[in-house]
Structures are given as C-alpha cells and as structure tokens.
Amino acid sequence: MSDKDNIFTESIPEIYDRFLVPLIFEEFANDLAQRTIRGNPLRVLETAAGSGVVTRALLPLLDAAAVYTVSDLNQPMLDRAARQQGRDARIEWRQADALALPFDDESYDAVCCQFGVMFFPDKLAGYREARRVLRPGGEFVFNVWDKIADNEFADCVTAALASYFPDDPPRFLARTPHGYHDIDAIVADLRSVGFLKIEVETKLANSVAQDVRDPAIAYCHGTPLRAEIEARDPDALEMVTELASKAIADRFGRAPVSGKIQGHIFTAIA
C-alpha cells in the first residue's frame, strides 16, 4: 500500500459523501449496523468512520444510555461526519489511529469498522488494538471489499485509466480497497492476534447510478486515486473522468446504470 492511500483531504470528503456513499456504502453500512447491535452493546467504538455512513445507520439503533465513540485517522473526514450527524449526547468524536488506539483495555462491548482495515499499514496491529479494547466476549465487526473483478464500477474505472496511462496505470483501487480480500488470510490474521471464534459472510449487492458520470466522479475525484492521476498529469483529471464515464456507458449502457458490488463481513469475538 502506498503511504498516500489513506489520505482523504481537501474536497475529497464532500465528494466521497455525495457520490461514493450512495453508490457503494449505504447498503453495507446498514448491514454492518444491524450486525453490531446483535449483542446489545452499551459501549461501541467505530474506527475508520470516514464520513459517518455507519454512524448515521447505527446511532438510532443504540440504547439511549449507550456511549458511542466515533473515530477516524483523518480529521477532515471526521469533521464531515460530525456535520452530517448533528449533536447527540451519546457520541464522542475522536481523531484516532486504529493501530494505536487511545483507549483503555477492555473498555468496549463492540468495535465496528466499515471498509477500513484495507487501509491499515499494519493490519495485525489494527486487529490487535481492536481485541485489546474489547471486553471478553465483545465483538469486532468489520467488512472488506472482494477483489476488484467482483466490483464492476471500480473495475471499469481502473481499466479506463490504464488505457490512458498504459506505461504507469493508477492502481489505487485494485491495490488498496480491493487488495485485501482473501478470506483464509484474513481469518489467519485474526487468529494470530487471539480472536478464536470468527464468522464470515460474503454479501453481493447491486450498485445503481443515475448518471454514468457519478461512478467516474466518485472514484476519480472522491478517493486517493485522484492523487495518482494528478501525479501522472496535473491537467488530466477531467479528461480521464470523461474517459471513465464513457467506459461505464459502453459497458453498462445509458443511465441509470447498475453494477455488481461484493464484500466480505467478519465478526470476531474477543
């Protein structure tokens, strides 16, 4: 993973929330929220919360007496999440590194993380920290995207950019969001830090965009893929966005367009 793959700054949080959240994240967020509340947790930690799509799904499901710590490494994303959510006495917003959590041992009933572990430079450290802050029997609930071939809009955008930059194709989407999907390897990682009971489910969903430009803007402007594009050609962002839009239209037809998305959901018990 590049050291810039987890940087979400400038206009990225707003574009991410406007385009990527409805395109690929909302359905999985609702699913993750339902799984997180199965054990009726009163103390919940969310890591890598991004712009707060899980927060918005989970908070209404929690007990009125719950304490919900919402954290992210990137302060601009956390600021966006807080503005979207509004005030609620149950929430504590914390800028925090999931690899070095500033919380006491055994202080949470549940830890959840939506599509964040792929960005951890040291995944074992992230898993170890999640287990450390969980009480015995607490649940770590998280999801990861499946390989890029099973996530069609991301695959289409990546192929379009490779045709424009054939000598040095931007590979952020394949490398990071879709680069950590081997179920057996992830289970082995979880077991290595002490999680013994682990459940895994693969979820297939349908992603719908009302305009062929929406997926192109979502990925090219709303993720660190933008930095890869601009590093190769500072003036190419709009051009490659149009190229990606055309590739989506060619593959999926005119709007509204629909593509497959697929991820794996893990529940690991401390």
N, C-alpha and C positions, 0 to 999 in steps of 0.2 A: 504493500500500500504506500502511495506517495505521502510525504509529510504534509501535503496540502489537501488531501482528500477529505479532511474533516473540518475545513474552513467554510463557514456559511456567514458571510458578512455582506455589507453594502446593501444592494437591493434584493439579494437572494432570499432572505426570509419572507418578504412580501410576495415575491413571485412564486416561491415554494408553496406558500399557503394558498394562494389564489388558484394555482394550476395543478400542482402535484397532489395536494391533499385530496381534492375531489376525484382526481384521476385514478390514484392507486392506493391511497392511505386510509380513507374513511371506513371502508368495509372491514379492513383488517383491524383498525382501531376499535371498532365496536366489538369485534370478536375478542380482542385481547382484553378489553374492559370486562366482558362477561366472564372470561376465564379468571381474571384477577380477583373477582369478588366471590368466587365459589367457596372460599374458606371464611367468608365474613370477616375480612381483616379490618382492624381498627387503626393500625399504623401502616401506611403504604408509602413506599419510595418509588418514584419513577425516575429512571436515568435516561439520558439522551432523549429528552422530551421533545426536542425540536420546537415546532411552532404550536404545540399543545393539542394536537388532534385527539390523542388518547386521553389527555387531561379533561377535555370537554366531554368525552364519552364516559369516563369513569366517575368523575365527581358526582353527578346526580345519583349514581348507584351506591355511593358510600353512606354509611351511617352518619347521622347528624353529629355524633361525638368523635368521628374519625379525625385523624391527623394525616395529612397528605403532603408529603414533601416532593416537589416537582423540580427536577434538576436537569441541567444541560451544561456541557463544556463551553458552548458558545453563548455569550451574553446577549448578542443581538437576537438570536432565536428565542431565548428565554424571555426577553423583553416583548417580543411579538406575541408569545404565548400568553403572557400576563395581560397584555392589552386586549387580546381576543376573549379571554376568560372573564375578566372583571373581578371584583373583590369577592372573596369568600373566606370566612374566618378559618376554615379547615385547611387552607392551602398555605404552605411555606415555600416560596420561590428561592432556590439556591443555585448559584453558579457552582458547579462541582465537576470534577474529573471522575468518571466512573471507575477509573483504575486506581484512584486513591481517595476514597470517599471520606468526607469529614464527619462521619457519624460513628456512634459507639457500637461496639459489638452487640449482636442480638437485640437490636433496637427496633426492628420492623417485622410485621407479620407477613408482608408480601413486598416483593420488588418486581416491577414490570419495566420492560424496555422494548419499544417498538422499532424494529429495523435499525437498531443502533450498534449491536455488537460487531457488525461487519466493519465498522469504523474504528474499533478499538485497536490501537497499535499492538497491544499485548492482550490477547483475548483471555488467556489464563488469568492474568491479573484482574481483569474485569469480572470474571466468574468467581475468583477467589474473594473479591471485595463484596460481591452480591451475597455470597454464602456467609461471609463474616458478619454482615449487618442483619442477617435473618435470624430470628429466634428458631430453636429446634422445631422442626415441623413446618416452618414457614415456606412459602412457595416463591420461586423465581420464575416468572412467566415472560417469555420473550419470543420474537419471531425473526426470521431471516428470509430474504428472497431466495427463491430457487434459481437455477442457472439462467443466464440471460436468454437462451433459446426458448425458455418457457415463459418469458415475459416480453410479449411481442412488440409493444411500442418501443421499449428500451432497445431491443434487438434491432429494430428497424432504424432508429436514430443512429445507433452505433455503426451500422453498415453504411448509412448515408455519409457519415463523417469520414469513414475510412475511404470512401470513393473520392472525397475532396482532398484528403491528406494521405495519399497512398503510401508515402515514404515514412510517415510517422503518425499513424492514426491515433486519435484520442481514445483511450481505453478505460477511462474512469468508470463507466457504468459496468463493464464486464469485470473490471479488476476489483472494485470495492463493493458496491451494493449487491452485485450478483457474483461475487468471487468467493463466498464462504457459505456453501450450500450442501456440503457432504454430510448427510445425517450421521453416519457412523463416526466420522471425525469429530463432529460437534459433541456427540454423546461421550466419546472418549475424553474430550477436553473437560466436559462437565464432571465426569467420574474422577478425573485426575486431581481435581481440587476438593473432592469429598462429597459431591452430590451422588447419591446412590439410587434413588427412585426417580426415574426420568420418563416422562410421557412425551410422545412426538406425534403430531398430526400434520398432514400436508393439506393445504387449502387451495383450491382452484377458484378463481373469481373472474368476473368479466369487467374490463375497464372500458368506459364509454366516454368519448369526447364529442362535443357538439360542433367542433371546428377542427379541421385537420392541423391547424397551426397550434392548437392547445398542447398536444404532446410534445411538439417540437420546441415550443417556448418553455414548457415545464422542464425538460431535460437540458436544453442548451443554455437557458438563462437562469434556471432556478436550482442548479446544483453546481458543485465544483467542476463539472465538465466545462462550464464557461471559462474558467481559468485556463484549462488545457487548450481550448480553442483560441483564446486571445494570446496565449503564449506562442502559438504557431503563426498566427496572423492577427494583429490587433484590429484589423479592419474587416475581419471575415465573419463576425458573429451573425449579422443579419443575413448575409449570403448563405451561410450554412444552415441557418434556421429555415430559410425558404427551401433549401435543398432537402432538408429533413421533412418539411411539410409535404413536398411533392412525393417523396418516397412513401410517406404514410398514405397519401391519396392513391398512389399507384398500387400499394399492397392491400389496402383495406377499403378502397372506394371513397366516394364522396361522403361528406358529413351527414348525419352523425356516424362516427366510426367506432368500431368495437374491437378490442384486442384482449387476448388471454393474459392474465397475471396469475402467478402461483408463488406461494411461500410455505415455509415450514414453521410450525408453532411448537415450542418446547415448554414443558412445565417440569421444573427440577425442585425436589423437596429437600430442604436442609436437614 
